[in-house]
Amino acid sequence: QCSFGYSTWKGRVLNLNTFIPGAYEEIAMRCIIKTAEVLGCSRIVFQMTDKDIVKSFCTKHHAEDLSGWLTLQMSKDAMTSFLATKVASGGNMKESNRLEEGGADSNISAESSPVPFPDVVNTVLSEMNSTTACKDDGNDKKQIMKLRLAQREDAASIFKLVNGLAVYEKAANEVAVTSEIYKRDGCGTDHPIFHCILVELQDTNCDQLRVVGMGFFYLGYGVCNGGKYLYL
């Protein structure tokens, strides 16, 4: 079972959320690899649970076991529990649980009719921004934080953040994407492969907003693990 994914450093990825090698493994592998090649994917990610199969699979197909990477999962119950808590009161941030109680615009849900994904995100961000006041940077200077969904014109800012992390990790040469690739694959396109929420700060004595962080994610579907998921 396949889904389209995205790597901030490498670009398009084909995810196999459930792959069980067997009698038709060779045919399946050829089909999967050809599909990934046509779609312009930089890699294929396989999810397996049997460690013995993983070892033989890697040897046979020259695959790499990413055992050094940790993948963390929040279940639906864990998400519900997190949202039930109050917003932490740091600096001058207001405590609010309007979203959990059903704010003015929070009538979009998984059970409602299909709604364009940007509308869902913008509804949530609008609620979050309305509860965020000023942040003190420690120098008696107030700052306002704003969250918004990235657009095509933000591709350069996204690339700057991604490349900055790669430089910090001493792996700048491993970044294979460019701002133009981000424009092609996400950032306000008709059928984005990925989405990005930007964090902006504005000094109260200045009108200019500056991008200081981001949340880069895509949506997938798992047959064996509850359906829709968000990969951050």
C-alpha positions in Angstrom: 0.0 0.0 0.0 1.7 3.2 -1.3 1.3 6.9 -0.5 3.2 10.0 -1.8 5.5 11.6 0.8 8.1 14.3 0.9 11.6 14.9 2.3 12.6 18.5 3.1 16.2 17.6 1.9 15.5 15.2 -1.0 12.0 16.0 -2.3 9.5 13.5 -3.5 9.3 10.1 -1.7 7.2 7.0 -2.2 6.1 5.4 1.1 5.1 1.8 1.3 3.2 1.8 4.6 2.6 -2.0 4.4 5.0 -4.2 2.4 5.3 -7.9 3.0 7.8 -9.7 0.7 6.6 -13.0 -0.7 6.1 -15.0 -3.9 5.5 -12.0 -6.1 8.1 -9.8 -4.5 10.2 -9.3 -7.7 7.2 -8.3 -9.8 6.0 -6.0 -7.1 9.4 -4.4 -6.6 9.7 -3.7 -10.4 6.3 -2.0 -10.4 7.0 0.0 -7.3 10.5 1.2 -8.5 9.2 2.1 -12.0 6.3 4.1 -10.4 8.8 5.9 -8.1 11.0 6.7 -11.1 8.2 8.0 -13.2 6.9 10.2 -10.3 10.4 11.7 -9.8 10.9 10.2 -6.3 14.3 10.4 -4.7 13.8 7.3 -2.7 11.3 4.6 -1.5 10.6 4.1 2.2 9.4 0.6 3.3 7.8 -0.1 6.6 8.3 -3.6 8.0 8.0 -5.2 11.4 9.9 -8.5 11.0 13.6 -7.8 11.7 14.7 -11.0 10.1 12.9 -10.1 6.8 14.4 -6.6 7.0 17.9 -7.9 7.1 17.5 -10.2 4.1 15.5 -7.6 2.2 18.2 -5.0 2.6 20.9 -7.4 1.4 18.9 -8.6 -1.6 17.7 -5.1 -2.8 20.6 -2.9 -1.6 18.2 -1.1 0.7 19.3 0.7 3.9 18.0 0.1 7.3 17.4 3.5 8.9 17.7 2.1 12.4 19.4 5.3 13.6 16.3 7.4 12.9 13.5 7.4 15.4 9.9 7.6 14.2 7.4 8.7 16.9 3.7 8.2 16.7 0.8 10.0 18.4 -2.4 8.0 18.5 -5.8 9.6 18.3 -6.3 9.3 22.0 -2.9 11.0 22.6 -3.9 13.9 20.4 -7.2 14.2 22.2 -5.5 14.2 25.5 -3.0 16.9 24.4 -5.8 19.2 23.1 -7.7 18.8 26.4 -4.9 20.6 28.2 -4.7 24.4 28.6 -2.3 26.4 26.5 0.9 26.9 28.5 1.0 30.4 30.1 4.4 31.7 29.1 5.1 35.5 28.9 1.8 37.1 28.0 0.2 34.2 26.1 -3.5 33.7 26.9 -4.9 30.5 28.1 -7.6 29.2 25.8 -9.4 26.1 24.8 -11.8 27.6 22.3 -11.0 25.0 19.6 -11.8 22.1 22.0 -15.0 23.8 23.1 -16.0 24.6 19.5 -15.0 28.1 18.6 -16.8 30.3 16.1 -15.1 28.8 13.1 -14.3 25.3 14.4 -17.3 23.5 12.7 -14.9 21.6 10.3 -14.3 18.0 11.4 -13.4 14.6 10.0 -17.1 13.7 10.0 -18.2 16.8 8.0 -18.4 17.0 4.2 -15.1 17.1 2.3 -13.5 20.5 2.8 -10.4 21.8 0.9 -7.4 21.2 3.1 -6.1 24.8 3.1 -9.5 25.9 4.5 -9.1 23.4 7.4 -5.6 24.6 8.3 -6.5 28.3 7.9 -9.5 27.8 10.2 -7.3 26.2 12.9 -4.5 28.8 12.5 -7.1 31.7 12.7 -8.2 30.3 16.1 -4.6 29.9 17.3 -3.6 33.4 16.2 -6.6 35.0 17.9 -5.4 33.5 21.3 -1.7 34.5 20.9 -0.8 37.9 22.4 2.7 39.3 22.8 5.9 37.4 23.5 8.7 39.0 25.5 12.1 38.3 24.0 13.9 39.0 27.3 15.0 42.5 26.4 11.8 44.3 27.4 10.8 44.3 23.7 7.5 42.8 22.8 7.0 40.5 19.8 3.8 39.2 18.2 3.9 35.6 16.9 1.8 34.6 13.9 1.2 31.2 12.2 0.1 30.9 8.6 0.0 28.4 5.8 2.9 28.9 3.3 2.3 30.0 -0.2 4.3 29.8 -3.4 6.1 33.1 -2.7 7.4 31.6 0.6 9.5 28.9 -1.1 12.7 30.9 -0.7 12.0 31.3 3.1 11.4 27.5 3.4 14.6 26.7 1.6 16.5 29.1 3.8 15.3 27.3 6.9 15.9 23.9 5.5 19.4 24.8 4.3 20.2 26.4 7.6 19.4 23.2 9.4 21.6 21.2 6.9 24.5 23.6 7.5 24.1 23.2 11.3 24.1 19.4 10.8 27.3 19.8 8.6 25.4 18.2 5.8 24.7 21.1 3.4 25.8 19.0 0.4 23.0 16.5 1.1 20.2 19.0 0.3 19.0 18.1 -3.2 16.0 20.4 -3.4 15.7 24.1 -4.4 13.1 26.8 -3.8 11.9 26.2 -7.4 11.2 22.5 -6.5 9.3 23.6 -3.4 7.2 25.9 -5.7 6.5 23.0 -8.0 5.5 20.4 -5.3 3.7 22.5 -2.6 3.3 26.0 -1.4 -0.1 26.8 -2.8 -0.2 24.6 -5.9 -3.5 23.0 -7.0 -2.3 19.5 -5.8 0.4 20.0 -3.3 2.5 17.0 -2.1 3.5 18.7 1.1 2.2 21.6 3.2 4.1 24.0 5.5 3.0 26.2 8.4 5.3 29.2 8.9 6.0 30.9 12.2 6.5 34.6 11.9 7.5 37.2 14.5 6.8 40.9 14.5 8.2 43.5 16.8 5.5 45.8 18.2 7.4 48.8 17.0 7.9 47.5 13.5 5.4 46.4 10.8 7.7 43.9 9.2 7.2 40.2 9.8 10.1 37.7 9.7 9.9 33.9 9.3 11.6 32.2 12.2 10.4 28.6 12.0 8.1 26.2 10.2 6.2 22.9 10.5 6.7 20.8 7.3 4.3 18.0 6.8 2.3 15.8 4.3 -0.8 13.6 4.5 -0.9 9.9 4.0 -3.1 6.9 4.4 -2.5 3.6 6.2 -4.7 0.6 5.7 -3.5 -1.2 8.8 -3.1 1.8 11.2 -6.3 3.7 11.2 -6.6 5.4 7.9 -5.5 9.1 7.5 -2.3 10.2 9.1 -0.2 13.4 9.1 3.6 13.0 8.8 5.5 15.9 10.3 
